[in-house]
Amino acid sequence: MKKKLAALFLCFLMLLLAGCGSGIKQEDYDALKATSDSLQSEKEMLESEITALQSEHGDLLNENTTLQSENTGLQSENATLQSENTDLQSEKKQLSADLQTKSSELVSVKDKYASYKKKMKPYEKAAKSEANQNDEKATAKSTPEPETSAPETETQPEAEPQMEYVEQVWIPNSGSKYHRDSSCSNMKSPTQVSISEAERMGYTPCKRCY
């Protein structure tokens, strides 16, 4: 655009010079001079607009560079977030699997505890009954018998108290299970103790025997 305007301007200038040399009329000269001035003014205006457009174009280029840089940063951040999301999904699956395993273990422990309570009911009942009998005997001994003048009668022997049955089990020298049978699990030199003593020591019932 600048080159075209400059060429037009030179053409008009040459025409002016040519007119002056060939005796061009003053009217024609004035018209050409006005046209030349108008073109010069238009040329300067266009040059100013071009400079403004070039400046605006430079600003747009700088803004585009900034936006591209921000876009690159956002893409990098997005990739990082996707990686973190993948890790969280994997961790979630692992936690779900662990929760399911712990739930199964809890159900198993509850079942074992319920079975243990069921087995211990007869022994608890027998222990409670024995405690009541001992209390009655202690009360009877502490109460003095009234003196009577009745003839002596043959003293009946006191009935021997019945011994409570206490289940005996076998515990190994190494291991955590107690057994009903001394030959279970190929134990060597097992020790016989009461079931309550074995459980107090931390032993649990063998699944083969019980």
TAMO-V813484 format. One record per pair of residues at least 24 apart in sequence whose ideal C-beta (glycine too) atoms are under 10 Angstrom apart, sorted by the first residue. I is the first residue (numbers start at 1). J is the second residue. D is the distance in Angstrom with one decimal. If there is no record, write none. Layout:
i = [I	I]
j = [J	J]
d = [D	D]
This chain:
i = [1	1	1	1	1	2	2	2	2	4	4	5	5	5	5	5	5	5	6	8	8	8	8	8	8	9	9	9	9	9	11	11	12	12	12	12	12	13	112	112	112	115	115	116	116	116	116	119	119	119	119	120	120	120	122	122	123	123	123	123	123	123	123	126	126	126	127	127	127	129	130	130	130	130	133	133	133	134	137	166	166	166	166	166	167	167	167	167	168	168	168	168	168	168	169	169	169	169	169	169	169	169	169	169	169	169	170	170	170	171	171	171	171	172	172	175	175	176	176	176	176	176	177	177	177	177	177	177	177	177	178	178	178	178	178	178	178	179	179	179	179	179	179	180	180	180	180	180	181	181	181	184	184	185]
j = [43	46	47	49	50	43	46	47	50	43	46	39	40	42	43	44	46	47	43	35	36	39	40	42	43	36	39	40	42	43	36	39	36	37	38	39	40	40	204	205	207	205	210	199	204	205	210	167	195	205	210	195	196	199	165	167	164	165	166	167	194	195	196	164	165	166	164	166	196	164	161	162	163	164	161	162	164	161	161	193	194	195	196	197	194	195	196	198	192	193	194	195	197	198	193	194	195	196	197	198	199	203	205	206	209	210	198	206	209	197	198	201	203	203	206	203	206	201	202	203	204	206	203	204	205	206	207	208	209	210	202	203	204	205	206	209	210	203	205	206	208	209	210	205	206	208	209	210	206	208	209	208	209	209]
d = [9.1	6.1	8.6	9.4	6.7	7.9	7.8	6.6	7.2	9.4	9.7	7.0	8.7	7.4	4.2	9.3	6.5	8.0	7.6	9.6	9.1	5.8	9.8	9.6	8.2	6.9	5.9	6.4	10.0	6.5	9.5	9.6	4.4	9.6	9.9	6.5	9.0	9.9	7.8	8.6	10.0	8.4	8.4	8.2	8.6	7.8	9.8	9.2	8.6	8.1	7.9	8.8	8.6	8.8	9.1	9.4	8.5	8.8	7.8	7.4	9.7	7.7	7.3	5.1	7.3	8.7	7.3	9.6	9.2	8.2	8.6	9.1	9.4	5.3	7.1	9.0	9.7	8.8	8.0	10.0	5.0	7.5	7.5	9.2	6.9	4.6	8.6	9.7	5.3	7.0	6.0	7.2	9.4	9.2	6.6	7.4	5.0	9.6	8.6	5.2	9.1	8.0	8.2	8.9	8.3	9.3	8.7	9.3	8.9	8.8	5.4	7.3	5.6	9.0	9.7	8.2	9.1	9.7	7.0	6.1	6.2	9.7	6.3	5.9	6.8	4.2	8.0	8.8	8.4	9.4	9.9	4.2	7.3	6.3	6.7	8.2	8.9	9.3	8.3	4.7	7.7	4.9	8.6	8.4	7.5	8.9	3.9	6.6	8.7	8.3	5.7	5.8	5.4	8.9]
